[in-house]
Amino acid sequence: MNIHEYQAKNILEKFGVPTPNSDVASTAGEAKEIADRFGGRVVVKAQVHAGGRGKAGGVRLVNSAKQAGQVAEELIGTRLITNQTGPNGVPVEKVMIAEALDIKDELYLSIVIDGDIGAPVVMASSEGGVDIEEVAATTPEKIFRAIGDPLIGLSPYHARDLAIALKVPDESLRATTKLIIDLYRVFIENDCSLVEVNPLVVTNDNAVIALDAKINLEDDALFRHQELASLIDLNQLDPLEQRAY
């Protein structure tokens, strides 16, 4: 089961993963009010179950609350077509307004199940902000992996090795290691099939922050997580998927 970015962000925050200040809006007026609260310079992000939003105009940096309201009005009520949707796109019913950060570096971090070994695999790359498939095809040496043990979890030294491989600043090494461990806890404790942060950013003051969040939940485990099952947005599903629910 897919969930929206703002919902995934709320889950990350519960586990101590740092994210930008943000709020969700259903109208242009709400978007303007939120942007004003965050100082005007914000990112407006369409909330849809699809990647590739930035290239499709669904993620926009603005410099004022007025602009945030205008962009929200342009997006809400439309259908966003990306390289991961069908030709009809998916409906935009909400936008997330997030504070804009001063970014020094963009990294990539994700956790998936490797079916061949039957264990979670943490993947990290210094090439954040782009499709990981593109990185794997062109510069596979920039993808680092660590396998989590189904019984004991992800060892702290494995998390530290990944943080070192990402070449974060020395003063950010401990925070990055903790973030990786906390992200692994998100994956395990919520029975996820995917947790992805792209990009994971290093700011100008060397803070390490999950700028984006994508979480897919394992359908067969939702009986253990009724609070997560309620996060489903049926409007994001095609008619056949809606009938299945």
C-alpha positions in Angstrom: 0.0 0.0 0.0 1.3 3.4 -1.0 0.9 6.5 1.2 1.4 10.2 0.6 4.6 12.0 1.3 3.2 14.0 4.1 1.9 10.8 5.7 5.3 9.2 5.3 7.0 12.3 6.8 4.8 12.0 9.9 5.9 8.4 10.4 9.6 9.4 10.0 9.3 12.1 12.6 7.8 9.7 15.1 11.0 7.6 14.9 13.3 10.6 15.3 14.2 11.1 11.6 14.7 14.9 11.0 12.6 16.4 8.2 11.9 20.0 7.2 9.0 21.9 8.8 5.9 21.4 6.7 2.1 21.3 6.7 -0.5 20.1 4.2 -3.1 22.3 2.4 -6.3 21.5 0.6 -6.9 25.0 -0.7 -4.9 27.9 -2.1 -5.8 29.9 1.0 -4.4 27.3 3.3 -1.2 27.0 1.3 -0.7 30.8 1.5 -1.3 30.8 5.2 1.2 27.9 5.8 3.8 29.5 3.6 3.5 32.8 5.4 4.0 30.9 8.7 7.3 29.5 7.3 8.6 32.8 6.1 7.4 32.8 2.5 10.3 30.9 0.8 8.9 27.4 0.6 8.5 24.3 -1.6 5.0 23.4 -2.8 4.8 19.7 -3.5 1.8 18.0 -5.1 0.7 15.0 -3.0 0.2 12.0 -5.3 1.2 8.4 -5.4 3.8 8.7 -8.1 7.4 9.6 -8.5 8.8 12.1 -11.1 6.7 15.0 -9.7 9.5 17.5 -10.1 9.9 16.9 -13.8 6.2 17.1 -14.2 5.8 20.5 -12.4 4.5 19.0 -9.2 7.3 20.3 -7.0 8.0 24.1 -7.1 10.2 26.4 -5.1 8.5 29.8 -4.4 9.7 33.0 -2.7 6.5 34.3 -1.2 3.3 33.2 0.4 1.4 34.8 -2.5 3.3 32.6 -5.0 2.7 29.5 -2.8 -1.1 30.2 -3.0 -0.9 30.7 -6.8 1.0 27.4 -7.3 -1.4 25.6 -5.0 -4.3 26.9 -7.0 -2.7 25.7 -10.2 -2.1 22.2 -8.8 -5.1 21.4 -6.6 -8.0 19.9 -8.6 -5.8 18.9 -11.6 -4.4 15.5 -12.6 -0.6 15.2 -12.5 1.0 13.1 -15.3 4.5 11.8 -14.6 6.7 9.1 -16.0 5.2 6.8 -13.3 1.5 7.4 -14.0 -0.8 6.4 -16.9 -1.7 8.9 -19.6 -4.6 10.1 -17.4 -2.4 11.0 -14.5 -3.5 11.0 -10.8 -5.6 13.6 -9.0 -4.0 16.3 -6.9 -6.2 17.0 -3.9 -3.6 18.3 -1.5 -0.2 20.0 -1.5 2.5 19.9 1.1 4.1 23.2 2.0 7.7 22.7 3.2 10.3 25.2 4.4 13.1 25.7 1.8 16.5 24.7 3.1 20.0 25.9 2.0 21.4 22.6 0.6 25.1 21.8 0.3 24.8 18.2 -0.9 22.1 15.6 -1.9 22.3 12.0 -1.0 20.2 8.9 -1.5 19.0 6.3 1.1 16.5 3.5 0.9 15.6 0.1 2.4 14.0 -2.7 0.5 13.6 -6.5 0.9 16.0 -8.6 -1.1 14.0 -11.6 -2.1 17.1 -13.7 -3.0 18.5 -13.5 0.5 15.3 -12.9 2.5 16.5 -9.9 4.4 16.2 -6.1 4.3 18.9 -4.3 2.4 19.9 -0.6 3.1 21.1 1.2 0.0 23.0 4.5 0.1 24.5 6.7 -2.6 26.1 10.0 -2.9 24.0 10.6 -6.1 20.8 11.9 -4.5 18.0 13.7 -6.3 18.1 11.5 -9.4 16.6 8.1 -10.3 18.5 5.4 -8.5 18.0 3.2 -11.6 20.0 5.7 -13.6 22.8 5.6 -11.0 22.8 1.8 -11.0 23.2 1.8 -14.8 25.8 4.5 -15.1 27.8 4.6 -11.9 27.0 1.4 -9.9 30.2 1.9 -7.8 28.4 4.8 -6.1 25.8 2.6 -4.6 26.7 1.1 -1.2 24.7 -1.7 0.5 24.3 -3.1 4.0 22.2 -6.2 4.9 20.1 -6.1 8.0 19.9 -9.3 10.0 16.3 -10.5 10.4 17.0 -11.3 14.1 19.3 -8.6 15.4 18.6 -5.8 12.9 21.1 -3.4 11.4 24.3 -3.2 13.3 25.5 0.3 14.3 28.8 -0.3 12.6 27.1 -1.1 9.3 25.1 2.1 9.6 28.4 4.0 10.4 30.1 2.4 7.4 27.2 3.7 5.2 27.5 7.2 6.6 31.3 7.2 6.0 30.7 5.9 2.4 28.3 8.9 1.8 31.2 11.2 2.8 29.1 13.4 5.1 31.1 16.0 7.1 32.9 14.6 10.1 30.6 16.6 12.4 27.6 15.0 10.8 28.8 11.4 11.0 27.1 10.5 14.3 23.7 12.1 13.3 23.8 10.3 9.9 24.5 7.0 11.6 21.6 7.5 13.9 19.3 8.6 11.0 20.1 5.4 9.2 19.4 3.3 12.2 16.1 5.1 12.9 15.1 4.7 9.2 15.7 1.0 9.6 13.4 0.9 12.6 10.7 2.6 10.5 11.0 -0.1 8.0 10.9 -3.0 10.4 8.4 -1.8 13.0 5.9 -0.7 10.3 6.2 -3.8 8.1 7.3 -1.8 5.1 8.2 -3.0 1.7 10.0 0.2 0.8 11.4 3.2 2.7 13.1 5.7 0.5 14.6 9.2 1.1 15.6 10.9 -2.1 17.2 13.3 -1.5 18.7 13.0 1.9 20.3 16.4 2.2 23.2 18.0 4.0 22.5 21.7 4.7 25.0 24.5 4.8 25.2 24.1 8.5 25.9 20.4 8.1 22.5 19.2 9.4 21.4 15.9 7.7 17.7 16.0 6.9 15.2 13.8 5.0 14.0 16.2 2.4 11.6 13.7 0.8 10.0 10.6 2.1 8.4 7.6 0.3 7.0 4.6 2.2 5.2 1.5 0.8 3.5 -0.7 3.4 3.2 -4.5 3.0 -0.5 -5.2 2.4 -0.4 -8.6 4.1 0.8 -7.0 7.4 -1.8 -4.3 7.6 -3.8 -6.3 10.1 -1.1 -5.5 12.6 -1.3 -1.8 11.8 -4.8 -0.5 11.7 -3.7 3.0 12.2 -1.6 2.7 9.0 -4.3 0.9 7.0 -6.5 4.0 7.5 -4.0 6.1 5.5 -5.0 4.7 2.2 -6.2 7.2 -0.4 -8.6 5.3 -2.7 -8.7 8.2 -5.2 -5.1 7.5 -6.1 -6.0 4.0 -7.3 -7.2 3.0 -10.6 -10.8 1.5 -10.8 -9.6 -2.1 -10.7 -7.5 -1.4 -7.6 -10.4 0.4 -5.9 -12.6 -2.6 -6.4 -10.0 -4.8 -4.8 -10.3 -2.7 -1.6 
